Amino acid sequence: MAVHSKDGQRWLTKLKRISALVTKHPEMTFNNIGHIMDIEMLRELYRQLNGKKAVGIDKVSKVDYGKHLDENLKNLLIRIRRGVYKPKAARIVEIPKEDGSKRPLAISCIEDKLVQLAVQRIMDTLFEPSFLPCSFGGRANRSAHDALRALTQSTYENPKGAIVEIDIRKYFNSIPHTLLMRCIEEKIADKRFLGLVRTLIKNSAASDRVLEKRQLLELRFHLIHYGKLVFDVFTDHFFTRIINGFDKIALSP
C-alpha cells in the first residue's frame, strides 16, 4: 500500500499522523514525504541547535546564521526542493581515544546540521514504529541502561540460555550504500527525498592533513547525526531477519 502524505497540517501533526499510519500499516510506502520539510520545521530545528557547539568549515555560528534566519532558510529550502542542495565538506577534528590513538570527528556547518536533523526526524517517524522491541541503540527514550535491564530480565527468564556478544569492527565504514538505500526504499518512494539522503551520505570531509580512505568512509556515515539513522535502519533490517531465522529453527520439529 502506498500513500500520498501531502495535506495542510503543520509538520509535527503530519509526522504524528504518518507515525500512526506506519504503526497500523507497516507495509506502507510514502511517495511524497519531502514536503514535510518546510520553513516552520527548519526554524524550529534551528532553535533546538546548541549554539555552543564547534562551527563547521565555513566558521558560521548559530548566531551568525540567525541574523538573516528567514532569508537563509528560504534559500536553503529552495535548493532542497530543486534538488541542487549540496552540503559543505565537514570540518575534521581528532579526538583522543583510551588506547592512545585518535578518532576523527566530523563537524558539519550549521545549515547542514539543520538538513541532517530534518531528515532524521522524518526517518525516525517512518522507521521507529517497525524497530524491534529488543533494539535500543540510538533510539529516542532508550538508553544503554534500559538495554542492560532488559538483558538482565531476559537472563532470569531463560536461565539455561546463552549470551552472545558481537562487536562489528568499523561498523559505520563497512555499510554498503546500495544495500542501505534498499532498506530505506522499503518505506520511502519519494525520489527527491531519497536523493537528499544519498547526498548526505556521500558528503565529503575536509582536514588539515590527508586522511586514510578508511577514516573518510567512517566520517561520511557520521555526517547524518553521527550515523544514527544508518545504524538504526540498517541494523534493525538485518537483525529482524536473523531473529526470524532463529524463530523458524526453534519452531521446527
C-alpha angles and dihedrals in degrees: 000000000000130000135196102225098195116122140132099268126115118263098258092048090048091052091050091050092049091048090054091049093050091048092051096039110030091176093058120120125200121227100184110030101132095076089075087075099086138146092272092054094046091047092053092047089050089056090052094053116109105241091199094066121108116274125243132243092290090057090226113148127206089258092051093050091047094057088081097018101150092045092047094048093047090051091048093049092049091054092048094050093046090051093239099108111127120182118227118248112275118249113240127221125173120233119202116242128210092254092058096257124112131242119212114232123199117221114195127206119260094255092050091049088057092054092046092051093047092051090046094053092050094045092047090053093051099044106028096078091056098048117114117261088235092057114102108153116116095345126138116260091009127103142177088262090057089052091051092050091051091048092050091050091049093051091052091051093047106037092166095049129099135237117224118194117200123183114188105210115225090001099172096050093049099058110110112229094220095057092041092055091047089058091050093046090060087075104023128056096165101119095197093051091046088052089054091053091050090050092054094047093050096046116134131235131227125209140165089243136037111273124211117254089247092056093047091052091050092049094052091060090049091058093081098070092308093308095302096134094044092049096048100044100039097040096046091047093059099033089056089058093046093050092046087052091053090049091054091051092049092050095046117102 
